[in-house]
Amino acid sequence: MSGILYGIGVGPGDGQLLTIRAYRLLTGAKVIAVPVKKYGESSRALNIIRETVDVAGKTIVELEFPMARQKSVLEESHKMAARKISAWLDQGEDVMLITLGDVSVYSTCTYVLDKIRQMGYPIRIIPGIPSFCSGAALAGLSLAEGDEKLAVLSSLGESSEIEKILDDFDNVVLMKAGRQMENIEKILEEKGLLKNATVICNAGMEDMYIGPVDGSREYGYFTTLIVKKGSREL
């Protein structure tokens, strides 16, 4: 009988925000699969669970997901990850595949889960706290109230797409905004929305930044921008 692959969201960066369900599964696990940019590099997701879960004696399987945009490169990394995981499942071992935030929100792990499911193995998904929800809480912001329309998107799209979303929705969450902050700042300034924007960078981590858009700052991959046209705080 094969093992089960669990896709587990470990939250935005604070180990104390790990769900009880995730904690119990990870504590009892023998095999934990962790995403890394390159083999041998530190895994943020693994560092998060180490705050509350003792990983000593557990097998840690590194899955390399390069920071690339070429579909062929990404597809090959997903296939390799699925092969590594299936080898453990074939031995009857359950595997815990951890990911930052929530599994269902812009997570690379969903591609691996799909491949494992297509190969005929059982999967389970354990939700985690999405980074933008944690960021809104840390910033004291309400994401949506009453009949307000909320859009959540990756800022890796075209400028015209971002502009249209800003026009059509009351509140907008732009995830993975780091690479495009200069362009986004320009768009917000043109629309008179700079004062309505809050940046959350590395939510829940030691180097966290929460504040207005600041063109002099360098923003990393884990940067989220919340734009509230009503701009009401909690």
Buried (B, 14 or more C-beta within 10 A) or exposed (E): EBBBBBBBBBBBBBBEBBBEEBBEBBEEBEBBBBBBBEEEEEBBBBBBBEEBBEBEEBEEBBBBBEEEEEEEEBEEBBEBBBEBBBEBBEEEBBBBBBBBBBBBBBBBBBBBBEBBEEBEBBBEBBBBBBBBBBBBBBBEBBBBEEEBEBBBBBBBEEEEEBBEBBEEBBBBBBBBBBBBBEEBBBBBEEBEBBEBBBBBBBBBBEEBBBEEBEEEEEBEEBBBBBBBBEEEEE
